[in-house]
Every structure is written in structure tokens, then in C-alpha cells.
Amino acid sequence: MDCKALLREQLVSGKHIIDKAVEDLSGEEFTVRLPGNGVFATWIFGHLAVSEDWVLSLLTGAEVRLRNDLVSKFEGDRSFQREFDSATLPSRTE
């Protein structure tokens, strides 16, 4: 299997895993902070989206596709430790 085929397979597999993980979550559950001073499910999935977009831009040379406000909210620094008002989190469909 060549590198392109492997990457394609991994992205499809990852999408399937994420789809299964979120199919039973309500919009409200996305904005509940996880126990133990955890993060919101919204942050986890937002971070995955931003990370995938960034990696794909590195691999392809294409521009990052996500909006700058989403990138700054979910980038891989310590943004998950910021205090979020759940009212400011993007909706499940956004």
C-alpha cells in the first residue's frame, strides 16, 4: 500500500470512529464539561477538526480551510484550559 492510500484509509477510518462517537450525543451533551476539570466534548471534536485540517494543509500545500476563530479556539496549545462559557461554544452542527 502506498502512502496516499494509507493516509486515505486512516482518514476514512478516523471519520467512522468519530461519527460513531458522536451519534448518540445531544447538542447539550457537547457543552457539558467532562469530570475531573475536563474539557467539553465540543473542544475535543473541535481540536480533532483543527488538527486534521492543519495536517492536510501541510501534506497538500493547500490553505487551512477552517475559520480563524475556530482555529484559535481549538488549536493544540493549552486552549482547552481557557475558561469557556458554554454559550460561546460552536453548536454541534457548526
C-alpha positions in Angstrom: 0.0 0.0 0.0 1.4 3.4 -0.9 1.5 6.4 1.4 -1.5 8.1 -0.2 -3.7 5.0 0.1 -2.6 4.5 3.7 -3.4 8.2 4.6 -6.8 7.9 2.8 -7.6 4.7 4.7 -6.7 6.3 8.0 -8.8 9.4 7.4 -11.8 7.4 6.4 -11.3 5.1 9.5 -11.0 8.1 11.8 -14.1 9.7 10.4 -16.0 6.5 11.0 -14.8 6.4 14.6 -15.8 10.0 15.2 -19.2 9.5 13.6 -19.9 6.6 15.9 -18.7 8.5 19.0 -21.0 11.5 18.4 -24.1 9.8 17.0 -25.7 9.4 20.5 -24.6 12.8 21.9 -27.2 15.5 22.2 -26.3 19.1 21.5 -26.5 19.8 25.2 -24.0 17.0 26.0 -21.5 18.7 23.7 -21.4 21.7 26.1 -21.0 19.8 29.4 -17.6 19.9 30.9 -16.3 16.4 31.5 -15.5 15.3 35.1 -12.2 16.0 36.8 -11.8 19.5 35.4 -12.0 18.0 32.0 -12.8 19.7 28.7 -16.0 19.9 26.7 -16.8 17.3 24.1 -17.1 20.3 21.7 -13.4 21.1 22.4 -12.3 17.5 21.8 -14.0 17.3 18.4 -13.1 20.9 17.5 -9.4 20.1 18.3 -9.6 17.0 16.1 -11.1 19.0 13.2 -8.4 21.8 13.5 -5.6 19.2 13.8 -6.8 17.3 10.7 -7.2 20.5 8.7 -3.7 21.6 9.7 -2.1 18.2 8.8 -3.9 18.1 5.5 -2.7 21.6 4.7 0.9 20.5 5.4 0.6 17.4 3.3 -1.1 19.0 0.3 0.1 22.6 0.4 -3.5 23.8 0.4 -4.7 26.6 2.7 -6.2 25.7 6.0 -10.0 25.6 5.4 -11.4 26.3 8.9 -12.2 29.8 10.1 -9.5 31.6 12.1 -11.8 31.9 15.1 -12.3 28.1 15.2 -8.5 27.5 14.8 -7.7 29.8 17.7 -10.4 28.3 19.9 -9.4 24.7 19.3 -5.7 24.7 18.4 -3.3 22.4 20.1 -1.9 24.7 22.7 -3.4 25.0 26.1 -6.6 26.5 24.8 -8.5 23.7 26.4 -7.7 25.2 29.8 -9.3 28.5 29.0 -12.5 29.3 30.7 -15.3 28.8 28.2 -18.8 30.0 28.6 -20.8 27.1 27.1 -22.9 29.8 25.4 -19.8 30.8 23.3 -19.0 27.2 22.0 -20.0 26.4 18.5 -23.1 24.3 18.0 -22.9 20.6 17.2 -23.7 21.3 13.6 -21.2 24.2 13.2 
